[in-house]
Every structure is written in C-alpha cells, then in structure tokens.
Amino acid sequence: MLMSNINTPDWVKDAVFYQIFPDRFAKSIALPKPSNLETWESAPTRHGFKGGDLLGIVERLDYLEELGITAIYLNPVFQSAANHRYHTYDYYHVDPLLGGNDALRKLLDEAHRRGIRVVLDGVFNHAGRGFYQFHHILENGSSSPYIDWFNIKSLPLNAYAEDQKPNYEAWWSLHGLPKLNTKTPAVREFLWSVARHWIEFGIDGWRLDVPEEINDPPFWQEFRRRVKTANPEAYLVGEVWHTAPDWLQGDRFDAVTNYPFATACLGYFAEEAIDHELVRGISYAQGPHLSSGEFANGIEGLLGAYAPEVTRSLLNLLGSHDTPRFLTLARGDESALRLAVLFQMTYPGVPCVYYGDEIGMEGKRDPDCRRAFPWDEEQWSHELYTHVKGCISLRHAYPALRRGEYRALHARDGVYAFGRRLQKEALVMAFNVSRSVRAPQIQVAGYLPEGTLLREVWSGNAVTVAEGTLNGVALPPRSGVVWAASLS
C-alpha cells in the first residue's frame, strides 16, 4: 500500500541529469598533477588514474549548459585510494587529486549560478581500508575503541593477503572494502552527520550506493530526516537495480536508479543488434530483444509499480559506470541509441545521460566503460550529439513531457506509440524499430478530439485525427517522431 505523504523534490521533475566519472571527464591545468598518470587517450585500467578533476568540470560547464543539462550526478569525490573513489577513507575531505574541498566549492557555486544542481555519490555501506577507524584497529587490535565499527571475526585483521579471505565483513569479500557496522550507534551518527554536512555545504542531494546492503529502514528514515531538515528539496536516489516500491513510500528515498527502464530500452531499440555475450552477467539486461507488445507490457508494469509522484522522480538511465555502454551493447548501432534517447526524453521520470554517450563513446565492461572523454571533436559523432541535444531541448520545451499523463496508444509490428498530455498540451510519440517503412493505424479515439491537427516538432509535417485515428502517418525505418498539438 502506497503512503499518501509521498513528496519528492519539485525541481527534479524538470531536470536532465548528466553522470560524470570525475577522473575521466576533464582535467584543468590550474590544478597541479602528480607525475605518474596514465595518458588521457590510453585505455583505462582498474588502478590507473587519468587526472580528471572538479575544476575541469567547472571549465566545461558551458558544454553541459549548451547540451541542456540542468543537474550533475558525480561518482564519489571524497579521499580514496581508488580511481573510482568507492574506497572512501575520509568522508569530510574531497580528494586532493580532484582539487579538494575548495574545488567542490567552486563547482557548486559556478553550477548553481547557471541553474545546474549537483548530486554526490554517498558510499555508506562500506569504507576503504585506509579509513581512520579501520586503520586504528589495524594498529591496535582489540584495544582499539573503534572495534565495534566493523564486523570483525578474528584478529589480527587480514587486510592485504589476497590469497586468504578477509576475517571481517567486506563488500563482495574484497579486502579493501570493509563493511561498516551500522548497528553501532556511533557509526550511525557518523554517517548521518556526513550526509547532513555536505547538504549544508551546498550539494543538492545524494545518490546512495548499494543501500540494500543496509537493510535497516530506521537507519534510512533518520538519514532522510537529517537531510531533508537541512534542505527539504534535496534529492535522495538509491542505487537499486530492480523495481523497489518499498523504498519509495515517502519515508526513505525519493527515487531509485531505474535500471529496469534501461533493460526495456536495450531489448526493444537495439533489437537483434544486442551483443548477448557482452550482456551476459549484467544484472539489468538479461533477456533477448523485445517485441512491441512485450515492450509495452514492460513499460506499463514500470508505470504501475510506483505512485505517479515517484514515477516522475525516478532516475531513468540507459547505462552507467557499472555497465557496458549502450552503444557498445547495441554493436555500434547509433539508430538504437537515438531511438532510446528520444524515448528517454519523452518518458515520465528524470533522464540521466552517462558522460560521453551523447558523442558516441563506447566501452565494454568496467573498466572499459570508464574511458576518458575525448575533447577532440574530430572523434565525436556530431549527428548523435545534435540528436541528443535536440531531444533534451524538446523535453525542456514541453511541460507535458515532464509532468503530463502517459497513455500507450499502439504496440504492434515493430511500432510503439504513446501520448503525453498536460492541460491543453498534447503530444504523440511513435517509434518504428523495424527495418521497413511502417504506416500504423494509431488509435486516439477518446484521447484526442476528432479533427485535431498535430505537427511534427522538428519537420512541421502535420497529421490529423480522423475517425479516431491519426491520419497520414508514415514512419521511416528505425525512426522516432513526435507530434504536438494545442487543444482547445
């Protein structure tokens, strides 16, 4: 039973997010660098650093603003001995390789000046083995006052011998990721204080890493209370890879990472191009390609899983730092990504672009999906960039695409069509994933008045409602169209 007091941040419903892996997006010459960095252009490795930093992001805000981005989600930025920074050892200091706290301050100030929000990645299930309290136990054993900050099975700690399992609870049994004992009051208070500290510093929300590992509703309820007391409009989104209505009842998170959305988009828009070998083992993308009817059923299931207020706040992504890139999974078929992006920007929820997808970056499994952004524009797919920018602009232009009702209208023979309506604004989107021209009979009786004239938003070509059907529809192969009308 959904709670009646669900209230998600209003700004989120109008946002378009851009996910940045800080070490790989941009680096500033204003920040001195250590000597032992990988070259920017070389293939990424599990342990190597490229030298991207927060000042580099500041210097590329013009690029993000031009693309239409209104919110940034950053992978972890706190001090860590890993290039991805999920091995946190100081939660109160931004990594000096990224520019430290001053660089985050500058990024927040410059982004906010442009109306761009910034959400940080919160890793609160586990720390790194360099974390002060864990190091204290390494040095002092059972005499350490922090012994109850972790679930320790025996002493001394085996923190480095990889040929033996760690003798403490660790995420995926990785020695470098000791799990915090969140049953200990001091640990709970520490994490809640960290969460509130950075909200007061000026960040606009948290993306919470593996929150299901802390299966403790009161912990997250108090987490939400602390954060929302500091900023009622802060966005809380949990990294959950499946539908998770229990987490979104108004007492914990505002949203989750909508990987089931990515699953549906890959299965439908990539069609037979899906690289099944690369997909194997990726928990969000298991099935074969979907028919129009199967896609429609999947989308309807997603829409029905949550209250409308929640659906409008879900983080809809096509890929992330944890998955092969969508374009690579589609074997380089840009038409699949173009269709998926158009659907993403016209579907309810909050679209999130993984850095570089808009210019055609590719990448297989981690670490290959974390390549450095190529700022040499000769390496870009400009056709794809123009399309993504146009789709984002479309979303900004029509409130119905952000807040309007959703209605499926047609799903057969490689075509899926749906409508979005808000007051007098109405749009119809149609996608032809087949390799042939389609002229579907899209039924709109009871949805659009007879005689309604709709114009395609980019070409201006018109279709009309005649006898309850869109008249004059012809969809080229592998194409998506958007018609808009103003109702009287």
Secondary structure as a PSIPRED ss2 file (coil, helix, strand):
# PSIPRED VFORMAT (PSIPRED V4.0)

   1 M C   1.000  0.000  0.000
   2 L C   1.000  0.000  0.000
   3 M C   1.000  0.000  0.000
   4 S C   1.000  0.000  0.000
   5 N C   1.000  0.000  0.000
   6 I C   1.000  0.000  0.000
   7 N C   1.000  0.000  0.000
   8 T C   1.000  0.000  0.000
   9 P C   1.000  0.000  0.000
  10 D C   1.000  0.000  0.000
  11 W H   0.000  1.000  0.000
  12 V H   0.000  1.000  0.000
  13 K H   0.000  1.000  0.000
  14 D H   0.000  1.000  0.000
  15 A C   1.000  0.000  0.000
  16 V C   1.000  0.000  0.000
  17 F E   0.000  0.000  1.000
  18 Y E   0.000  0.000  1.000
  19 Q E   0.000  0.000  1.000
  20 I E   0.000  0.000  1.000
  21 F C   1.000  0.000  0.000
  22 P H   0.000  1.000  0.000
  23 D H   0.000  1.000  0.000
  24 R H   0.000  1.000  0.000
  25 F H   0.000  1.000  0.000
  26 A C   1.000  0.000  0.000
  27 K C   1.000  0.000  0.000
  28 S C   1.000  0.000  0.000
  29 I C   1.000  0.000  0.000
  30 A C   1.000  0.000  0.000
  31 L C   1.000  0.000  0.000
  32 P C   1.000  0.000  0.000
  33 K C   1.000  0.000  0.000
  34 P C   1.000  0.000  0.000
  35 S C   1.000  0.000  0.000
  36 N C   1.000  0.000  0.000
  37 L C   1.000  0.000  0.000
  38 E C   1.000  0.000  0.000
  39 T C   1.000  0.000  0.000
  40 W C   1.000  0.000  0.000
  41 E C   1.000  0.000  0.000
  42 S C   1.000  0.000  0.000
  43 A C   1.000  0.000  0.000
  44 P C   1.000  0.000  0.000
  45 T C   1.000  0.000  0.000
  46 R C   1.000  0.000  0.000
  47 H C   1.000  0.000  0.000
  48 G C   1.000  0.000  0.000
  49 F C   1.000  0.000  0.000
  50 K C   1.000  0.000  0.000
  51 G C   1.000  0.000  0.000
  52 G C   1.000  0.000  0.000
  53 D C   1.000  0.000  0.000
  54 L H   0.000  1.000  0.000
  55 L H   0.000  1.000  0.000
  56 G H   0.000  1.000  0.000
  57 I H   0.000  1.000  0.000
  58 V H   0.000  1.000  0.000
  59 E H   0.000  1.000  0.000
  60 R C   1.000  0.000  0.000
  61 L H   0.000  1.000  0.000
  62 D H   0.000  1.000  0.000
  63 Y H   0.000  1.000  0.000
  64 L H   0.000  1.000  0.000
  65 E H   0.000  1.000  0.000
  66 E H   0.000  1.000  0.000
  67 L H   0.000  1.000  0.000
  68 G C   1.000  0.000  0.000
  69 I C   1.000  0.000  0.000
  70 T C   1.000  0.000  0.000
  71 A E   0.000  0.000  1.000
  72 I E   0.000  0.000  1.000
  73 Y E   0.000  0.000  1.000
  74 L E   0.000  0.000  1.000
  75 N C   1.000  0.000  0.000
  76 P C   1.000  0.000  0.000
  77 V C   1.000  0.000  0.000
  78 F E   0.000  0.000  1.000
  79 Q E   0.000  0.000  1.000
  80 S E   0.000  0.000  1.000
  81 A C   1.000  0.000  0.000
  82 A C   1.000  0.000  0.000
  83 N C   1.000  0.000  0.000
  84 H C   1.000  0.000  0.000
  85 R C   1.000  0.000  0.000
  86 Y C   1.000  0.000  0.000
  87 H C   1.000  0.000  0.000
  88 T E   0.000  0.000  1.000
  89 Y E   0.000  0.000  1.000
  90 D E   0.000  0.000  1.000
  91 Y E   0.000  0.000  1.000
  92 Y E   0.000  0.000  1.000
  93 H E   0.000  0.000  1.000
  94 V E   0.000  0.000  1.000
  95 D C   1.000  0.000  0.000
  96 P H   0.000  1.000  0.000
  97 L H   0.000  1.000  0.000
  98 L H   0.000  1.000  0.000
  99 G C   1.000  0.000  0.000
 100 G H   0.000  1.000  0.000
 101 N H   0.000  1.000  0.000
 102 D H   0.000  1.000  0.000
 103 A H   0.000  1.000  0.000
 104 L H   0.000  1.000  0.000
 105 R H   0.000  1.000  0.000
 106 K H   0.000  1.000  0.000
 107 L H   0.000  1.000  0.000
 108 L H   0.000  1.000  0.000
 109 D H   0.000  1.000  0.000
 110 E H   0.000  1.000  0.000
 111 A H   0.000  1.000  0.000
 112 H H   0.000  1.000  0.000
 113 R H   0.000  1.000  0.000
 114 R C   1.000  0.000  0.000
 115 G C   1.000  0.000  0.000
 116 I C   1.000  0.000  0.000
 117 R E   0.000  0.000  1.000
 118 V E   0.000  0.000  1.000
 119 V E   0.000  0.000  1.000
 120 L E   0.000  0.000  1.000
 121 D E   0.000  0.000  1.000
 122 G E   0.000  0.000  1.000
 123 V C   1.000  0.000  0.000
 124 F C   1.000  0.000  0.000
 125 N C   1.000  0.000  0.000
 126 H E   0.000  0.000  1.000
 127 A C   1.000  0.000  0.000
 128 G C   1.000  0.000  0.000
 129 R C   1.000  0.000  0.000
 130 G C   1.000  0.000  0.000
 131 F C   1.000  0.000  0.000
 132 Y H   0.000  1.000  0.000
 133 Q H   0.000  1.000  0.000
 134 F H   0.000  1.000  0.000
 135 H H   0.000  1.000  0.000
 136 H H   0.000  1.000  0.000
 137 I H   0.000  1.000  0.000
 138 L H   0.000  1.000  0.000
 139 E H   0.000  1.000  0.000
 140 N H   0.000  1.000  0.000
 141 G H   0.000  1.000  0.000
 142 S H   0.000  1.000  0.000
 143 S H   0.000  1.000  0.000
 144 S C   1.000  0.000  0.000
 145 P C   1.000  0.000  0.000
 146 Y C   1.000  0.000  0.000
 147 I H   0.000  1.000  0.000
 148 D H   0.000  1.000  0.000
 149 W H   0.000  1.000  0.000
 150 F E   0.000  0.000  1.000
 151 N C   1.000  0.000  0.000
 152 I E   0.000  0.000  1.000
 153 K C   1.000  0.000  0.000
 154 S C   1.000  0.000  0.000
 155 L C   1.000  0.000  0.000
 156 P C   1.000  0.000  0.000
 157 L C   1.000  0.000  0.000
 158 N C   1.000  0.000  0.000
 159 A C   1.000  0.000  0.000
 160 Y C   1.000  0.000  0.000
 161 A C   1.000  0.000  0.000
 162 E C   1.000  0.000  0.000
 163 D C   1.000  0.000  0.000
 164 Q C   1.000  0.000  0.000
 165 K C   1.000  0.000  0.000
 166 P C   1.000  0.000  0.000
 167 N C   1.000  0.000  0.000
 168 Y E   0.000  0.000  1.000
 169 E C   1.000  0.000  0.000
 170 A E   0.000  0.000  1.000
 171 W H   0.000  1.000  0.000
 172 W H   0.000  1.000  0.000
 173 S H   0.000  1.000  0.000
 174 L C   1.000  0.000  0.000
 175 H C   1.000  0.000  0.000
 176 G C   1.000  0.000  0.000
 177 L C   1.000  0.000  0.000
 178 P E   0.000  0.000  1.000
 179 K E   0.000  0.000  1.000
 180 L E   0.000  0.000  1.000
 181 N C   1.000  0.000  0.000
 182 T C   1.000  0.000  0.000
 183 K C   1.000  0.000  0.000
 184 T C   1.000  0.000  0.000
 185 P H   0.000  1.000  0.000
 186 A H   0.000  1.000  0.000
 187 V H   0.000  1.000  0.000
 188 R H   0.000  1.000  0.000
 189 E H   0.000  1.000  0.000
 190 F H   0.000  1.000  0.000
 191 L H   0.000  1.000  0.000
 192 W H   0.000  1.000  0.000
 193 S H   0.000  1.000  0.000
 194 V H   0.000  1.000  0.000
 195 A H   0.000  1.000  0.000
 196 R H   0.000  1.000  0.000
 197 H H   0.000  1.000  0.000
 198 W H   0.000  1.000  0.000
 199 I H   0.000  1.000  0.000
 200 E H   0.000  1.000  0.000
 201 F H   0.000  1.000  0.000
 202 G C   1.000  0.000  0.000
 203 I C   1.000  0.000  0.000
 204 D C   1.000  0.000  0.000
 205 G E   0.000  0.000  1.000
 206 W E   0.000  0.000  1.000
 207 R E   0.000  0.000  1.000
 208 L E   0.000  0.000  1.000
 209 D C   1.000  0.000  0.000
 210 V C   1.000  0.000  0.000
 211 P H   0.000  1.000  0.000
 212 E H   0.000  1.000  0.000
 213 E H   0.000  1.000  0.000
 214 I C   1.000  0.000  0.000
 215 N C   1.000  0.000  0.000
 216 D C   1.000  0.000  0.000
 217 P H   0.000  1.000  0.000
 218 P H   0.000  1.000  0.000
 219 F H   0.000  1.000  0.000
 220 W H   0.000  1.000  0.000
 221 Q H   0.000  1.000  0.000
 222 E H   0.000  1.000  0.000
 223 F H   0.000  1.000  0.000
 224 R H   0.000  1.000  0.000
 225 R H   0.000  1.000  0.000
 226 R H   0.000  1.000  0.000
 227 V H   0.000  1.000  0.000
 228 K H   0.000  1.000  0.000
 229 T H   0.000  1.000  0.000
 230 A H   0.000  1.000  0.000
 231 N C   1.000  0.000  0.000
 232 P C   1.000  0.000  0.000
 233 E C   1.000  0.000  0.000
 234 A C   1.000  0.000  0.000
 235 Y E   0.000  0.000  1.000
 236 L E   0.000  0.000  1.000
 237 V E   0.000  0.000  1.000
 238 G E   0.000  0.000  1.000
 239 E C   1.000  0.000  0.000
 240 V C   1.000  0.000  0.000
 241 W C   1.000  0.000  0.000
 242 H C   1.000  0.000  0.000
 243 T C   1.000  0.000  0.000
 244 A C   1.000  0.000  0.000
 245 P H   0.000  1.000  0.000
 246 D H   0.000  1.000  0.000
 247 W H   0.000  1.000  0.000
 248 L C   1.000  0.000  0.000
 249 Q C   1.000  0.000  0.000
 250 G C   1.000  0.000  0.000
 251 D C   1.000  0.000  0.000
 252 R C   1.000  0.000  0.000
 253 F C   1.000  0.000  0.000
 254 D C   1.000  0.000  0.000
 255 A E   0.000  0.000  1.000
 256 V E   0.000  0.000  1.000
 257 T E   0.000  0.000  1.000
 258 N C   1.000  0.000  0.000
 259 Y H   0.000  1.000  0.000
 260 P H   0.000  1.000  0.000
 261 F H   0.000  1.000  0.000
 262 A H   0.000  1.000  0.000
 263 T H   0.000  1.000  0.000
 264 A H   0.000  1.000  0.000
 265 C H   0.000  1.000  0.000
 266 L H   0.000  1.000  0.000
 267 G H   0.000  1.000  0.000
 268 Y H   0.000  1.000  0.000
 269 F H   0.000  1.000  0.000
 270 A C   1.000  0.000  0.000
 271 E H   0.000  1.000  0.000
 272 E H   0.000  1.000  0.000
 273 A H   0.000  1.000  0.000
 274 I C   1.000  0.000  0.000
 275 D C   1.000  0.000  0.000
 276 H H   0.000  1.000  0.000
 277 E H   0.000  1.000  0.000
 278 L H   0.000  1.000  0.000
 279 V H   0.000  1.000  0.000
 280 R C   1.000  0.000  0.000
 281 G C   1.000  0.000  0.000
 282 I C   1.000  0.000  0.000
 283 S C   1.000  0.000  0.000
 284 Y C   1.000  0.000  0.000
 285 A C   1.000  0.000  0.000
 286 Q C   1.000  0.000  0.000
 287 G C   1.000  0.000  0.000
 288 P C   1.000  0.000  0.000
 289 H C   1.000  0.000  0.000
 290 L C   1.000  0.000  0.000
 291 S C   1.000  0.000  0.000
 292 S H   0.000  1.000  0.000
 293 G H   0.000  1.000  0.000
 294 E H   0.000  1.000  0.000
 295 F H   0.000  1.000  0.000
 296 A H   0.000  1.000  0.000
 297 N H   0.000  1.000  0.000
 298 G H   0.000  1.000  0.000
 299 I H   0.000  1.000  0.000
 300 E H   0.000  1.000  0.000
 301 G H   0.000  1.000  0.000
 302 L H   0.000  1.000  0.000
 303 L H   0.000  1.000  0.000
 304 G H   0.000  1.000  0.000
 305 A H   0.000  1.000  0.000
 306 Y C   1.000  0.000  0.000
 307 A C   1.000  0.000  0.000
 308 P H   0.000  1.000  0.000
 309 E H   0.000  1.000  0.000
 310 V H   0.000  1.000  0.000
 311 T H   0.000  1.000  0.000
 312 R C   1.000  0.000  0.000
 313 S C   1.000  0.000  0.000
 314 L C   1.000  0.000  0.000
 315 L E   0.000  0.000  1.000
 316 N E   0.000  0.000  1.000
 317 L E   0.000  0.000  1.000
 318 L C   1.000  0.000  0.000
 319 G C   1.000  0.000  0.000
 320 S C   1.000  0.000  0.000
 321 H C   1.000  0.000  0.000
 322 D C   1.000  0.000  0.000
 323 T C   1.000  0.000  0.000
 324 P C   1.000  0.000  0.000
 325 R C   1.000  0.000  0.000
 326 F H   0.000  1.000  0.000
 327 L H   0.000  1.000  0.000
 328 T H   0.000  1.000  0.000
 329 L H   0.000  1.000  0.000
 330 A C   1.000  0.000  0.000
 331 R C   1.000  0.000  0.000
 332 G C   1.000  0.000  0.000
 333 D C   1.000  0.000  0.000
 334 E H   0.000  1.000  0.000
 335 S H   0.000  1.000  0.000
 336 A H   0.000  1.000  0.000
 337 L H   0.000  1.000  0.000
 338 R H   0.000  1.000  0.000
 339 L H   0.000  1.000  0.000
 340 A H   0.000  1.000  0.000
 341 V H   0.000  1.000  0.000
 342 L H   0.000  1.000  0.000
 343 F H   0.000  1.000  0.000
 344 Q H   0.000  1.000  0.000
 345 M H   0.000  1.000  0.000
 346 T H   0.000  1.000  0.000
 347 Y C   1.000  0.000  0.000
 348 P C   1.000  0.000  0.000
 349 G C   1.000  0.000  0.000
 350 V E   0.000  0.000  1.000
 351 P E   0.000  0.000  1.000
 352 C E   0.000  0.000  1.000
 353 V E   0.000  0.000  1.000
 354 Y E   0.000  0.000  1.000
 355 Y C   1.000  0.000  0.000
 356 G C   1.000  0.000  0.000
 357 D H   0.000  1.000  0.000
 358 E H   0.000  1.000  0.000
 359 I H   0.000  1.000  0.000
 360 G C   1.000  0.000  0.000
 361 M C   1.000  0.000  0.000
 362 E C   1.000  0.000  0.000
 363 G C   1.000  0.000  0.000
 364 K C   1.000  0.000  0.000
 365 R C   1.000  0.000  0.000
 366 D C   1.000  0.000  0.000
 367 P C   1.000  0.000  0.000
 368 D H   0.000  1.000  0.000
 369 C H   0.000  1.000  0.000
 370 R H   0.000  1.000  0.000
 371 R C   1.000  0.000  0.000
 372 A C   1.000  0.000  0.000
 373 F C   1.000  0.000  0.000
 374 P C   1.000  0.000  0.000
 375 W C   1.000  0.000  0.000
 376 D C   1.000  0.000  0.000
 377 E H   0.000  1.000  0.000
 378 E H   0.000  1.000  0.000
 379 Q H   0.000  1.000  0.000
 380 W C   1.000  0.000  0.000
 381 S C   1.000  0.000  0.000
 382 H H   0.000  1.000  0.000
 383 E H   0.000  1.000  0.000
 384 L H   0.000  1.000  0.000
 385 Y H   0.000  1.000  0.000
 386 T H   0.000  1.000  0.000
 387 H H   0.000  1.000  0.000
 388 V H   0.000  1.000  0.000
 389 K H   0.000  1.000  0.000
 390 G H   0.000  1.000  0.000
 391 C H   0.000  1.000  0.000
 392 I H   0.000  1.000  0.000
 393 S H   0.000  1.000  0.000
 394 L H   0.000  1.000  0.000
 395 R H   0.000  1.000  0.000
 396 H H   0.000  1.000  0.000
 397 A H   0.000  1.000  0.000
 398 Y C   1.000  0.000  0.000
 399 P H   0.000  1.000  0.000
 400 A H   0.000  1.000  0.000
 401 L H   0.000  1.000  0.000
 402 R H   0.000  1.000  0.000
 403 R H   0.000  1.000  0.000
 404 G C   1.000  0.000  0.000
 405 E E   0.000  0.000  1.000
 406 Y E   0.000  0.000  1.000
 407 R E   0.000  0.000  1.000
 408 A E   0.000  0.000  1.000
 409 L E   0.000  0.000  1.000
 410 H E   0.000  0.000  1.000
 411 A E   0.000  0.000  1.000
 412 R E   0.000  0.000  1.000
 413 D C   1.000  0.000  0.000
 414 G C   1.000  0.000  0.000
 415 V E   0.000  0.000  1.000
 416 Y E   0.000  0.000  1.000
 417 A E   0.000  0.000  1.000
 418 F E   0.000  0.000  1.000
 419 G E   0.000  0.000  1.000
 420 R E   0.000  0.000  1.000
 421 R E   0.000  0.000  1.000
 422 L E   0.000  0.000  1.000
 423 Q C   1.000  0.000  0.000
 424 K C   1.000  0.000  0.000
 425 E E   0.000  0.000  1.000
 426 A E   0.000  0.000  1.000
 427 L E   0.000  0.000  1.000
 428 V E   0.000  0.000  1.000
 429 M E   0.000  0.000  1.000
 430 A E   0.000  0.000  1.000
 431 F E   0.000  0.000  1.000
 432 N E   0.000  0.000  1.000
 433 V C   1.000  0.000  0.000
 434 S C   1.000  0.000  0.000
 435 R C   1.000  0.000  0.000
 436 S C   1.000  0.000  0.000
 437 V C   1.000  0.000  0.000
 438 R E   0.000  0.000  1.000
 439 A C   1.000  0.000  0.000
 440 P C   1.000  0.000  0.000
 441 Q C   1.000  0.000  0.000
 442 I C   1.000  0.000  0.000
 443 Q E   0.000  0.000  1.000
 444 V C   1.000  0.000  0.000
 445 A C   1.000  0.000  0.000
 446 G C   1.000  0.000  0.000
 447 Y C   1.000  0.000  0.000
 448 L C   1.000  0.000  0.000
 449 P C   1.000  0.000  0.000
 450 E C   1.000  0.000  0.000
 451 G C   1.000  0.000  0.000
 452 T C   1.000  0.000  0.000
 453 L E   0.000  0.000  1.000
 454 L E   0.000  0.000  1.000
 455 R E   0.000  0.000  1.000
 456 E E   0.000  0.000  1.000
 457 V C   1.000  0.000  0.000
 458 W C   1.000  0.000  0.000
 459 S C   1.000  0.000  0.000
 460 G C   1.000  0.000  0.000
 461 N C   1.000  0.000  0.000
 462 A E   0.000  0.000  1.000
 463 V E   0.000  0.000  1.000
 464 T E   0.000  0.000  1.000
 465 V E   0.000  0.000  1.000
 466 A E   0.000  0.000  1.000
 467 E C   1.000  0.000  0.000
 468 G C   1.000  0.000  0.000
 469 T E   0.000  0.000  1.000
 470 L E   0.000  0.000  1.000
 471 N E   0.000  0.000  1.000
 472 G C   1.000  0.000  0.000
 473 V C   1.000  0.000  0.000
 474 A C   1.000  0.000  0.000
 475 L E   0.000  0.000  1.000
 476 P C   1.000  0.000  0.000
 477 P C   1.000  0.000  0.000
 478 R C   1.000  0.000  0.000
 479 S E   0.000  0.000  1.000
 480 G E   0.000  0.000  1.000
 481 V E   0.000  0.000  1.000
 482 V E   0.000  0.000  1.000
 483 W E   0.000  0.000  1.000
 484 A E   0.000  0.000  1.000
 485 A E   0.000  0.000  1.000
 486 S E   0.000  0.000  1.000
 487 L C   1.000  0.000  0.000
 488 S C   1.000  0.000  0.000
